[in-house]
């Protein structure tokens, strides 16, 4: 019964996304991948489950007791002077569940500040941050559910914005660990304050993902398949 409740809650989350006011999407940096392994696997892995703490950034249900006391630090140079990275730490508590805290950041570097005539007025910096607090627990011997709360801060020159987002996930893993399947609903949220006091707030681009992963017996490799953007039925126009 608890498994059905967890899956039902995850499937119900899209109704909260549809209920938000229409507008442009905010905080696109939340979709950037900072883990070398996840990037090599296509940037999205909703159904993969092992002892890699980085996986909880994509599906929080990948957080389990095998990553207790693990610390990850990722720094990924992007184009120009942009740097994308993350740091996270996890801890498991017996009979309670597994917790993780982390931060995902993007630093856009230093920019020249000029007036309308092009005269130099100094420099300024721009950056985005998402704090993460995740909680995961098993629902039976092979099922796990999890949620991640993500306060989001954006600083662009003298303009600032604050928002909130959540990730939800469920994951099934076979006893031998060779097969796993999962579903993740990422970045459900909205801006709370916009960059301009008189501007309307925008939604965050929610992303429903589902995937499976299978490792043949004795093979040194595995097969993984992840479907994403399952809320967007017309990707070219952005209509749902």
N, C-alpha and C positions, 0 to 999 in steps of 0.2 A: 504493500500500500504506500509506503514512504517513497518508493521508487516512482510510482505513478504520480504522486503529488509533486515530486521534484521535476519530473518531465513536464507535467502540466503547467507548473509555474513558469518554466523556461519558455514554453510555447505561448504562454499568455503575455509575455513581455512585449511582443510586437504591438499589441494594442495600445500600450503606453507611448510607443514611438509614433504611431499613427495619430494619436490624440494631440500631439504637439502642434503648435501653430506652424504654418508653412513659412519657408524662408530658405535662405542660403545655408549651406552647411558650415559649421565652425570646427576649429581645432583638427584640421586634416592630419596634423603630425601624429595623431593617435594611431593612424594606420601604417606608420613607418615601422620597418623591421630593423632591430638593432643587434639581434643575435646572428652570428655567422652561420650556425647550423640551420636556423629557421629560414634565413635568406637562401641558403643552398637548397632547401626543401620547398621553395616557391613562395615563402613569406607567410604562409598560413597552414597550420596543422591542427585541425580541430579534433582529430581522432587518434593522435599519437600519444602514448603514455609510457614514460620510463622515468629514470632518475635524473632528468634534466630540469633544473629549476626554471630555465628560460621558457619552457613550454607554458607556464601559467600566464605569461603575458598574452598568449593567444587564447587559451582555454583554461580558466581558473581551476577546472576540475582535474587538470593534470597535476595539481599540487597534492602531494601525498607524503606519507611518513618517511619515504626513502630519501627525501631531500631535506630532512630535518637538519638544522645547523649548516646548511649549504649557503654559500655566499657567491653571487655572480656579479661581475662587473663587465659591462660592454661599452666600448667606445668605437664608433663607426664613422670615419671621415666621409663626408658627403661631397657634393659639388662645391666649388669655390671654397669659402671659409666655413661652411656649415658643418657642424658636428652633431651627430645623433648618438645617444647612449642611454644606458640604464644601469641601475644597481638594485639588487634585491637580496633579502635574507629571509629564510624560512625556519620555522620551529614547530615541532609536533608536540602536542600535549595529550597524554594518554587519556582515553575516554572522553576527550573534548573535541579534538580535531587538529588540523594543521593550519597554521597562520603564516602569512607572508606579508612583508612590508617592502616597498620599493619606490623608486622614482624613475620616470622616463622623461628625458629632456631633449630639447633640440636648441642648440645655440646657432644663431644665424650670422654671427660674426659682427664686425665693426663696419659701420656705414658713415659716409661723409654727410654732414648736415650743411645744406646750402639754402640760400634764399632764392627768390624768383629770378634773380639776375645771375645766379650761379656762384655768388661769392661764398667762400668757405666760412662756416660758422662753428666749426668743430666737428665732433664725431658723436655717434650714439650706437647703442647695441640693441639687439632684439633677441628674445628667447621665449620658449614655451616649456612648461613643466606640467607633469601629471603625477601626483602622489597616488600610491596604490596601497590599499589594505585589503587583503584577501583572506577568506576563510573557506576551508574545504573539509568535508567529512564523508565517510562511507555511508551508503544506504544499502546494506547487504554486503555479502562477501565479494561481489564483483562490480558493484555500482558505486559511483561517487558523484556528489554534487557540490557546487561551489559558487560563491559570489565574490566580486571585487568591487570595492567602492573607490572611485577615482575623482578627487577634486582636481580641477584643471586651472592653471594660472598662465596667463599670456601677457608678455610685456613687450610692446613694440614702440620704441622711442619713449614718448611721454604718455602713450595710450596703454591702458591696462584693461584686462577682461578676466572674469572668473566664471567658471562653470562647474557642472557636476555630471558624472557619468557612472554607469555601472556595467559590469560584465557578469553574465551568468553562464554556467556550463554544467553539463552532465557527461559522464564518461563510463563506458563499460570496458572491462578488461578481463580476458580469460585467465584462468588460474595459472597457466603456463606462461602468460605474458606475450604470447606470439600473436594474438589478435586483440585489437581494441577498436572501439568505435565511439564517437562523441559528437556532441552538438554544442555550439557556443553562440551566444547572442551578445555581441560586443558593442560598446560605446552607445548605450541607451542613455540619452541625456540631452541637456541643453545649456546654453549660456544663462547665467543668472544676472551678470552685469555685462553690458556691451562696451566696446571701445569708446563710444560716444554716449554721453548721458541721455541725449534725446533720441538715440537710435533703438530700434526694436532688437530683441534678442533672437539668435538663430539656433536652430537645432544642430545636434552633432550627428554625423553620418553613421547611423546604426548599420550593423552588418551581421546577418544571420549566416552561420557556417555549419556544415556537417561534414564528417569525414570518417574514414576507416583506415586502419593500418594492419598489415599482415606480414609476419616473418616466417617463411618456410622453415621447416625443421632442418637443423644443421647448416642452414644457409647463412653466410656472413652479410646478408643484406635483407631489406624488407621493402614491401610495396605499400605506398600510401596514396590515398585519394582524398582530396578536400574540395568541397563545393562551397563557394562563398557568394556574397551579394544576393542571397536567396530572397530578399525582400524587393529587389529591383527587377521587375519583369520587363523593363525596356531600358536597358543600361545606357543607350545612346542619348535618350532624352531625359533620363532621370525620373520618369513616371513610375509609380508603384502599381 
